[in-house]
């Protein structure tokens, strides 16, 4: 098996793909993909070794985000922040919740949001409620837009 296929197997695994998905994408057997992952974990494959300590965290996060419908670009953004946020005791679900809330927000505004989220965490805010808070704010904004439209129509 060539190195390109091996790298695709390992990166697919780290991105939360199942062995069945990896095998189908690369047109190989599920057992072949499983053997590569096993050899990699046992140190028989010497590249991407530095990813092993974070493997389960990365895979859990990737699966959660994929299930939540978050794009690969948003996952990349999350991976950049993971180490800092892990040091602040964020768990996988909390990080995923934060980035799910980023859905559809202008990328230029995200850096400000990251700072705000960091300050909110320091203040003890519960991130499991972040999605519902964002939804409520969006609904309130839509309501205000409707009211403005009604006032404009009356004028």
C-alpha positions, 0 to 999 in steps of 0.5 A, a space after each residue: 500500500 502506498 504512503 498516500 493511501 496510508 495518509 488518507 486512511 489515518 487522516 480519515 480516521 482522525 476526521 471521525 470517519 468510520 472504517 467502512 467510510 474510509 474503505 469505500 472512499 479509497 476502494 480498499 477493504 475495511 480490514 486493510 484500513 483497520 490494519 493501517 490504523 492498528 499499525 499506526 497506533 502501535 508505532 509501526 507507521 512513523 508519520 503523523 505519530 504526534 496526533 496519537 495523544 489527541 486521537 480520541 479527542 480529535 475523533 470525538 470532536 470531528 464526529 460530533 461536528 459532522 453530526 451537527 452539520 458543521 463544515 470542514 472549515 469550521 472544524 479547522 477553526 475549531 482545531 486551531 482553538 482546541 489546545 487553548 480551550 482544553 487548557 481552560 477545561 472545555 470538553 468536546 461538547 462545549 467546543 462543538 457547541 461554540 462552533 455550532 453557534 458560529 454557523 453563518 457568522 462573518 469570519 471577520 467577526 469570529 476572532 472577536 467572538 472567540 475572545 468573548 467566549 473565552 471571557 464568558 468561560 472565565 465567568 462561568 457561563 454554561 455553554 450547553 445553553 449557547 445554542 438556545 441563547 443564539 437561537 433566541 437572539 436570532 428570533 428576537 432580531 427577526 421579530 424586530 425586523 418584522 416590526 420595523 417593516 410594519 412601521 415602514 409599511 404604515 408610514 
